[in-house]
């Protein structure tokens, strides 16, 4: 299991579930769009501070973004 891939997949899944574009999530979280794209692809690790910003913008607890089983627990 690659935690970068899990985190990126979870961010993308929740973002799409919330009907947010990458641009909208980047703006809401204060993260650059290019950085967010790399994170969603699992190519960049993410700092805990940025993880928290993204989680807040997605309205989830930060730990959910790290959870390999998150797809089953997101409404």
N, C-alpha and C positions, 0 to 999 in steps of 0.2 A: 504494500500500500504506500503510495506516494502522497504525503500530506498536502503538498502543493497542488496536486491534481484534484484531490478530494475537496479542498477549500475552493479552488477555482470552479469546479463543477457545481458545488453548493451555491456559490455566489450567483453563477449564471442561472441555475434552476430557480432560485428564489426571485431573482431579478425578473425573469420572464413570467413567473407566477404572479408577481406584483404588477406586471405589464409596464415595466420600466425599460427604457432603452439604456444602452451603455452610457450614452451622453447624459441622460437624466440622472442615473445613479452616480456618475462621476461628479456632476454638479452638486447633488444633494449631500454627498459625502466629503466633498472637498479634495477628492483624489483626481489626479490627472487621468484623462481618458486613455492615453497610451499605456500608462501603468496598469489601469484596470483591465485593459485588453490582455496584457501579458499575464496578469494574475488569473484571469478567467481561463486562460489556456494552460495554466499550471506551469508556466515558464519562470515565474518569479515567486520567491517566497514572500510572505507578507509580514510586516511588523505588527506587533500586538496593537499598537496605536491605530494603524490604518485598518486593521481588522475590526476594531471597535467602531471606527467611523462608518465603515461599510455596514456593519451589523445595525447600527443605530439608524442609518438611512433606510435599511430594509425592514426595520422594526422587528428584529429578532435578537435573541441573546447571542453574544459572540461565539460561545461554545458550539452552537448549532452549525456554524460555518465550518467547523473542524470535524464534525461527526460524519463518519462514512455512511451511516443509516439515516441521514437527515431527510432524504427524499421521501421516506415513509412517514415522517412526522410533521410535514409542513402542510398547512391547510391552504 
